[in-house]
Amino acid sequence: MSARVPRTVVVDDSRFMRGLIADILESGGVEVVGEAGDGREALSVVAEVDPDVVTMDVEMPEMNGIEAVERLMAENPTPTLMLSAYTAEGAEETFAALDAGAVDFFAKPGGEVSMGVSRMEEQLVETVRSVAGADLSTAGRRRRSDAAAAAASAGGATPASTSASDPASPSGGATGADIEPNTTLIIGSSTGGPDAVERVVSALPGEADLRGVVVQHMPEAFTGRFATRLDDACELSVREAEDGMRLGRGELAVAKGGHHLEITNARNGRLRLTVIDEERGEGVRPSVNVTMRSAADVVDDPLIGVILTGMGGDGSDGVQALSRIGARVLAQDEESCVVYGMPKRAAATGAVDSVLPLGDIAAGITGEHS
């Protein structure tokens, strides 16, 4: 039986861009059931046609994409893919939309936007299909915190007291007591990953003897801002990876978008990183596989690999490389994933030691959750 065809609403203030996106989606087997020129019109169209997924521009008159996502999630929750610019400003706006409940983003290149999107039409279709099947209950930092606050207000409980029934909520503060000396951590993620990664690393204790790398599928203009968000949210020090960077205890690096990242040396609890600007046949840059395989080659100290929410199969080769050298491998469970793609493929290899809810991943890393 063939998969159900996703029904989509395309939102963009450019009539030409709406037509271009609609043509790309329909040629890829995605049904476009409505269009809108701004956020306010989008709310009306979505309420009328009830689509499976919305593609949403960020910058629009009347009501921008961020406000539209907030309203959409409150009034008629629908999986939403943001279409955003490859700029620092676009990164800020896109993260705000993800906080509001958008599932993922598809980065428009600068300059000749229409030609850039046309070249990436296969990726756009694949991403729209993936977002259409996303679990909205696990998406959006602001959406979840608002829901928890509302529930607490209605029931007289504190938001923290509701976390036990939420598979994506932290189960308790992790400590670094059980972390082995000189432990290296590699985290890989894609769709739904920015929020999931933040929730994991913010639960890791600053005193833990950890150093490592986060590989999130993300364009180059976005990863610096993502590193800053993580650094602000957690006790560990987080920076965007640079070629030749060295990492020690309490330090994490976010792989630079559009590049691969390898660990090329590991000695006395310090890692040396190499940023690679070339294809490696993985289909994505940065690739979790590339980083995990490099870690398996050079890290002799304790090593932990983690695969979080995301579409596709990146990381499935990497976790096998880690498993072969005796590293510990964790994967996020289906219930707490926005998209259960990467963890599913990783678990299917037999190389994953534990499949855990997002809220238990940090404790799994520190050894407090078996």
N, C-alpha and C positions, 0 to 999 in steps of 0.2 A: 504494500500500500504506500502511495506517495505521501510526503509530508504535506500538511495543510498549508495553503498559500497565505502568507501574512497579508492583512489588509492595512494599508498605510495612509496617513495624512501627511502631506508635505507642506511645511511652513517656512516661507522665506519672503522678504519684502521685494525681491527681484522676480518679476514675472518670468524673465528668461531663465534664471536659476531654478525656479520651481519647475518649469517645463523640462529643463535638462535633467534634474534629479528624477522627476517622474519617468522620463524616457529610460534612464539608466535602470531604475528599479523594475519597471515593467518588462524591459528586455531581459532582466535577470529572473523573471518569474514572480515578482512581488506586485500585488495588486494595489494600485493607488486609487483610493476611494474618495479623496477630497484634497483640496488645497486651501491655503490661507496666506494672506499677505502680511499679517502681524499677529501678535500674541492674542489680542482681544478676539479677532476673527477666528483664530485657532480654537479657542475655548468653545465657541459656538459650533464650529464644524465638528469637533470631536464629540461634543454632546449629541449631535445629530446622527453621525454615522458610526460611532462606537468602534474605532479601529483597534487593531492589535498593537500598533506601534505608531509613533509620531517622529518625524525628523524635524528638528527645530533649529532655525537660525538663531544666533545670539543677538546681534544688533538689528533692531527693527523699530519703526515708528509706532506711536500709540501705546504699545506695550511690548517691552523687549522679551527675549527668550527666557531670562532668569525669572522675571515676574510671572510669565506665562506658565513656566514649570511649577512654580509655587502654587499658583491658582489651580492648575490642572491636577496636581497631586491631592489638593484639598477637596476639589469638586468632582473630579472624574478620573481617578488614578489610571494612567496609561503609560506603558513603557515608552521612554523618550530618548532619542539619540540626538545629541547636540551637534550641529555643524558649526565649527569654529575656526577662527583664523590661526595661522602658524605664527603667532606673535606673543610677546610677554603679556600684552593687554588681553589677548584672546585666552591665554592660560588663566589669568585671574578670573575672567568672566566664566570660563568653563568650569573651574573648580567651584565657583559659587552655584552654578547650575547643578553640578553633581551633589553638592550639599543639600540642595533643595529637593533632590529626588530623581534627577535624570540618571539613566542607567550607564551611559557611555557617551563618547564623543567621537566624531570623525573630523579630523583636522583638515580644513581647507588650506591648500598651499597659498602663499602670497602671489602677488602679480596677477597673472592670467588665471583667475580662479576657475573659470569654466573648463579650460583645457586640463588643469590639474586634476579636477574631479573626474573628468572623462577617462584619464589614464588610470585612475584607481577604481573604476566602476565595479570590478569584481570584488574588491575589498569592501566597497560600500554596500553592495548587495548582501554579502556574507554578514556584515556587521548588523544591518537592519534585521536580517533573519534571526540573528542571535539575540538582539535586544527584544524582539517580539516575544521571545520565550522566557524573558527574564522574570525573576521573582521580585516584585516590587516591595515585598515586606522586608527585604534585607538591603534595600537601596536607599541612599540619601541620609547623611548624618543629621541634617536639620529636621528632616521629615520624621526620623525615628525618635529624636530627642523631644520633638514637639508632641508626638503621640504618647511617649512615656510620661511626659509632664501632664498631659490631659488625662491619661488613665489614673495617674497618681492623685490628681485633683478630684476626679470623680469618685475614686474609691477610698480616698483618705490614706493611701499608701505613698511612700516615697518612691521615686523612679527606680532607685537601686533595688527596692524590694521586688520589683517586677522582673528582674533580670534572670531569675532562676528558671523561668518558663520560656525565655527567649534564647534559642540556640546560638544566636549571634552575639549575645551579651557576655562580657567577661564574667567568669564564674567566681572570680576573687583575685586579689592582688597577688601576683607572682613574686617570689623572692629569688635571689641569685645563689642561694646556699648550695643547691644541688648541681649547679653548672660546673662541668669539669674545667680545669685550667686551660686557657688558650683555645677555647671553643670558637670555631668559625661557623657563621650562619649565612645561608643563602636562601633568600625568599624570592619566589617567582609568581607573577600574577598578570592578569589582563583585564577583561571586562569586569567592572565592579571592584577592581583591585585598589584604586586609590584609598577608598574608605576602609577596605578590609586590612590593607597594610598598616594604615594609621592606627587602627584599633589593636592590631597585634603589637606593633613596636611601642605604642604608648603604654602597654601593659607590662613591658619588660623592665625589670629593675635596673637602675643605673649602676648598681654595684656588681652586676653580673659580669663575669669574665668572658664577654662576648665581643666579637668584631665581625664585620661581614658586609654583605652586598644585597641590595634590593634591586631586582630586575622587573620593572613594570613596563609593559608595552605602552609607549608614550612618545610623542614627537619631541624633537630636540628642544624646542622653545618652552616645553612644559616641565621637563624633569628638574630644572633648577628650582622652579617654584614649588614643585612637589617635595623636593628635599627640604626646603625651608619650612613647609607645612609640617613635615615629620619632625624636624628639629624642634619646632615650637611645641609639638604635642607630646614629646617623650623625654625621658631622662638621659637617653643616649645622645651622643653628638652625631648629627646627620648632615652630610654634604653631598653635592653632586660629584660624581667621580671625575677625576682628571687623570690624564696619562702620567704614569709615574707616581701617583699618589700612594702613600703608605698609610695603612690603617692599623691602629693598636687597640688596646682594651677600651671598651665603651664607645667605639666609633663604627658607624655604618656609612656606606656610600650608596647613592642611587645611580644606577647605570645611566649614562648619558643617552638621551633619545637619539635614534638614527645611527647609533654605533653599537658594536658589540663590546663587551667588557670581559677581560680575562684576569684571573689571579695568576700571576706569573712567578711569584716567589712567596714562600711562607717560612718564616724563621723566627724563633723565640717570641711567638705570639704576635708577630707583625706580618701583615700582608702587603705585597706590592701589586698594584693594579696597572693594567695596560688597556688603553682605549683603542679600539680597532675600527678604522673607517673602511671596511671592505665587506663584500658579501661572503657569507659562509654557507649558502644554500639552505638556510633555515626558514626563509620566507618572512621573517620579522627581524627588526633590529631596534633595540637589543633583544637577544635571544637568551632565554633561561638555559637552554641546552648548552650553549657556548660557555656560559659562566660556570655552570655546574661541572661540565667535563673538565674545564681547566682547574677547578678546585680539586677534583678527584685526582688529577695528575700531580699536584704539588703540595697539597696540605696533608701533613702527617699527623697533626694534632686532631682532637675531636672535631667532627664535622656534622652539621645538621642541615638538611635541605627541607624546604617547606614549599608546597604548591598550593596557592590560594585560587579563588574564583577567577574564571576567565574562559573565553571561547578558544577552540582549537586544541592542539596537542603539544604545544611547546612545553618542554620540561620532561616529557616522558622518556626521552633518551638520557637526559641529564640525571634523573633520579636513578636510572639503572647503573650509570657510571658511579654514582655515589654509593649505591647499595653494594656494588662489587668490591669496594674497598672497606666496607663495614660501617659506613656513615649511617646515621639515623635519619629516616625520611618520614615527614608528616604531610598529610593532605587534608584540605578542608572538606567537610561532608556536604552532601547534596542539599540538605535542608537549609543550611545557612549560606549557600552560594547564591550570588546573583545569577551566574551562568555556570552550570556544572559541566564544564568541558575539559579544561586542563587537569583538574583533580581526578576526574573520571578516567581520563586516558592514562594518567600517572598510576592510579590504583590498579588499572587493568594489567600493568606490566608485572605486578607481583613484587615490586621493589619498595612499596610503601609500608612502613611499619605500623603506623597509626592513622586512622581517618577520624578527624575530630571536628566538632562544631567550632565555628570561628572563635567563640568565647573561650574555648579551651586550648587554643593553639599556643598562646604565650606560656601557659602552664606546661604544655607539652614540650616546649623548647627548654624550659628550665628544669624539666624532669619531675614536675610535681603532678603530672597527669600521665598515667601509664597508658 
